[in-house]
Amino acid sequence: PWKLYVQSFYFVSYTITSVGYGDIGPQNIVETIVLTWIVIISGVLWTLVLGEACATISAMKPDEVAFRSTMDDLNRMMQDRLVPLQMKLRLRTFFLARKTAQRRQRQMQIIDGMSPGLAGEVVMELNRVWITKVRFLDNILKSSLSESHSCGSFFYAFIVDVSRSMLTAIHAQSEVFGQPHALYILRRGLVWRRQDATNT
């Protein structure tokens, strides 16, 4: 009877591991036992290889994985709470635009782990394009780089502090935002120009 159990285990192992039965099979009980262990070991090893491959591919794009997880949670929330269609469209549009902001936040975490001097050089290179578009900051930057100016190092340190304080924020369409004594550099979107807004 034990040979029947071995044959049954052999059949089950081939079926579960999806190896296939093939045209050539074991001819005696010893071959059956050996082939059964080979199938089990190879099946486990193949599972580990596939797991490592999937983990490596997933780790190659952590930003995309985090974004998809957030979108899945958002879709489940909107489905559970019966959010209206128009609100669903606004939420999806907002989170799609927020994808870049999340990536910038993770990049700033990397910069925070650097030494102060190196972090200052990095943020200056990353934000130089924005600084040069603000006339006030651009003039200070040019003064800091001028060898004839006595306060050049002080001005440069000021620009570095401004660069490190820059935050990426996303606002929904038609949303009112703005704090007093704050500098906003708008990258995209529609801005309604009013007389009172240009004077602030």
Sequence and secondary structure as in RCSB ss.txt:
>XXXX:A:sequence
PWKLYVQSFYFVSYTITSVGYGDIGPQNIVETIVLTWIVIISGVLWTLVLGEACATISAMKPDEVAFRSTMDDLN
RMMQDRLVPLQMKLRLRTFFLARKTAQRRQRQMQIIDGMSPGLAGEVVMELNRVWITKVRFLDNILKSSLSESHS
CGSFFYAFIVDVSRSMLTAIHAQSEVFGQPHALYILRRGLVWRRQDATNT
>XXXX:A:secstr
 HHHHHHHHHHHHHHHTT    S   SSHHHHHHHHHHHHHHHHHHHHHHHHHHHHHHHH HHHHHHHHHHHHHH
HHHHHTT  HHHHHHHHHHHHHHHHHHHHHHHHHHHHTS HHHHHHHHHHHHHHHHTTSHHHHHHHHHHH TT T
THHHHHHHHHHHHHH       TT     TT      SS     HHHHT 
